[in-house]
Amino acid sequence: MDSDFFSHVVLWTIGAITLIGGVGVVGALFSLGRNANYNKH
């Protein structure tokens, strides 16, 4: 396999994992914020 192609695959994989993780963190914080606001009232 070409090393340049392999490095691109690794970068895309890391980017995809980071993106999914970031979305998951934002979703968790959003749901926590909604629960905190809901519990206040």
matplotlib code that plots the C-alpha trace (Angstrom):
import matplotlib.pyplot as plt

x = [0.0, 1.2, 2.4, 0.8, -2.6, -2.2, -1.5, -4.6, -6.7, -5.2, -6.0, -9.5, -10.1, -8.9, -10.9, -14.1, -13.6, -12.9, -16.1, -18.3, -16.8, -17.3, -21.0, -21.5, -20.0, -22.1, -25.2, -24.4, -23.8, -27.1, -29.1, -27.5, -28.3, -31.9, -32.2, -30.7, -33.1, -36.1, -35.2, -35.0, -38.6]
y = [0.0, 3.5, 5.3, 8.6, 6.9, 5.2, 8.5, 10.0, 7.1, 7.5, 11.3, 10.7, 8.1, 10.3, 13.2, 11.0, 9.8, 13.3, 14.6, 11.8, 12.3, 16.1, 15.6, 13.2, 15.6, 18.5, 16.2, 15.1, 18.7, 19.8, 17.1, 17.8, 21.5, 20.7, 18.4, 21.0, 23.7, 21.3, 20.4, 24.1, 24.8]
z = [0.0, -0.7, 2.4, 1.3, 0.9, 4.3, 6.0, 4.4, 5.7, 9.2, 9.2, 7.9, 10.5, 13.3, 12.0, 11.8, 15.4, 16.6, 14.8, 16.2, 19.7, 19.5, 18.4, 21.3, 23.8, 22.6, 22.7, 26.3, 27.4, 25.7, 27.3, 30.7, 30.3, 29.4, 32.4, 34.8, 33.4, 33.6, 37.2, 38.2, 37.4]

ax = plt.figure().add_subplot(projection="3d")
ax.plot(x, y, z, "-o")
ax.set_aspect("equal")
plt.show()
